Amino acid sequence: MKKRVYEHKSNAIEGFTKKYGVHILVYYEQTPDVISAIEREKRIKKWKRKWKLEIIEKLNPNWKDLYDLI
């Protein structure tokens, strides 16, 4: 997981994080395998923005960068 987050932080991967300069990890979940991680990500992407903000605020109210914790 740390490698994947590093790739986003360093703009090595095209996409949302590179386009908008988002480089702080404020929320993450661990899953048993890649398939379940992809399924979970697809589900969360369909959530309303408000729901996403609520889960971040609940678990990381100060929006600290969690990169060093993984």
CYANA upper distance limits for C-alpha pairs under 8 A (distance plus 0.5 A):
  1 MET  CA      5 VAL  CA      6.86
  1 MET  CA     70 ILE  CA      7.95
  2 LYS  CA      6 TYR  CA      6.56
  2 LYS  CA     67 TYR  CA      7.98
  2 LYS  CA     70 ILE  CA      6.69
  3 LYS  CA      7 GLU  CA      6.71
  4 ARG  CA      8 HIS  CA      7.11
  5 VAL  CA      9 LYS  CA      6.68
  5 VAL  CA     25 LEU  CA      8.27
  5 VAL  CA     67 TYR  CA      7.97
  6 TYR  CA     10 SER  CA      6.53
  7 GLU  CA     11 ASN  CA      6.71
  7 GLU  CA     12 ALA  CA      5.50
  7 GLU  CA     13 ILE  CA      6.59
  8 HIS  CA     12 ALA  CA      6.62
  8 HIS  CA     13 ILE  CA      6.33
  8 HIS  CA     17 THR  CA      6.76
  8 HIS  CA     18 LYS  CA      7.55
  8 HIS  CA     23 HIS  CA      7.37
  9 LYS  CA     17 THR  CA      8.19
  9 LYS  CA     22 VAL  CA      8.15
  9 LYS  CA     23 HIS  CA      5.28
  9 LYS  CA     24 ILE  CA      7.92
 10 SER  CA     23 HIS  CA      8.45
 11 ASN  CA     17 THR  CA      7.84
 11 ASN  CA     18 LYS  CA      5.71
 13 ILE  CA     18 LYS  CA      7.46
 14 GLU  CA     18 LYS  CA      6.41
 14 GLU  CA     19 LYS  CA      7.92
 15 GLY  CA     19 LYS  CA      6.50
 16 PHE  CA     20 TYR  CA      6.45
 16 PHE  CA     21 GLY  CA      8.45
 16 PHE  CA     22 VAL  CA      8.13
 17 THR  CA     21 GLY  CA      5.93
 17 THR  CA     22 VAL  CA      5.14
 17 THR  CA     23 HIS  CA      7.05
 18 LYS  CA     22 VAL  CA      7.27
 24 ILE  CA     64 LYS  CA      8.32
 24 ILE  CA     65 ASP  CA      5.67
 24 ILE  CA     66 LEU  CA      8.08
 24 ILE  CA     67 TYR  CA      8.06
 25 LEU  CA     64 LYS  CA      8.24
 25 LEU  CA     65 ASP  CA      5.54
 25 LEU  CA     66 LEU  CA      5.86
 25 LEU  CA     67 TYR  CA      6.31
 26 VAL  CA     56 ILE  CA      7.30
 26 VAL  CA     60 ASN  CA      7.19
 26 VAL  CA     63 TRP  CA      6.01
 26 VAL  CA     64 LYS  CA      6.54
 26 VAL  CA     65 ASP  CA      5.92
 26 VAL  CA     66 LEU  CA      6.31
 27 TYR  CA     56 ILE  CA      6.49
 27 TYR  CA     59 LEU  CA      8.18
 27 TYR  CA     60 ASN  CA      7.73
 27 TYR  CA     66 LEU  CA      7.76
 30 GLN  CA     37 ALA  CA      8.13
 31 THR  CA     36 SER  CA      6.81
 31 THR  CA     37 ALA  CA      6.11
 32 PRO  CA     36 SER  CA      7.48
 32 PRO  CA     37 ALA  CA      8.27
 33 ASP  CA     37 ALA  CA      6.88
 34 VAL  CA     38 ILE  CA      6.68
 35 ILE  CA     39 GLU  CA      6.76
 36 SER  CA     40 ARG  CA      6.55
 37 ALA  CA     41 GLU  CA      6.62
 38 ILE  CA     42 LYS  CA      6.70
 39 GLU  CA     43 ARG  CA      6.82
 40 ARG  CA     44 ILE  CA      6.71
 41 GLU  CA     45 LYS  CA      6.61
 42 LYS  CA     46 LYS  CA      7.19
 43 ARG  CA     47 TRP  CA      7.45
 44 ILE  CA     52 LYS  CA      8.06
 47 TRP  CA     51 TRP  CA      6.83
 47 TRP  CA     52 LYS  CA      7.26
 48 LYS  CA     52 LYS  CA      7.18
 49 ARG  CA     53 LEU  CA      6.74
 50 LYS  CA     54 GLU  CA      6.63
 51 TRP  CA     55 ILE  CA      6.88
 52 LYS  CA     56 ILE  CA      6.94
 53 LEU  CA     57 GLU  CA      6.55
 54 GLU  CA     58 LYS  CA      6.52
 55 ILE  CA     59 LEU  CA      6.80
 56 ILE  CA     60 ASN  CA      5.92
 56 ILE  CA     61 PRO  CA      7.24
 56 ILE  CA     63 TRP  CA      7.99
 57 GLU  CA     61 PRO  CA      4.72
 57 GLU  CA     62 ASN  CA      8.00
 57 GLU  CA     63 TRP  CA      7.92
 60 ASN  CA     64 LYS  CA      7.21
 66 LEU  CA     70 ILE  CA      7.58
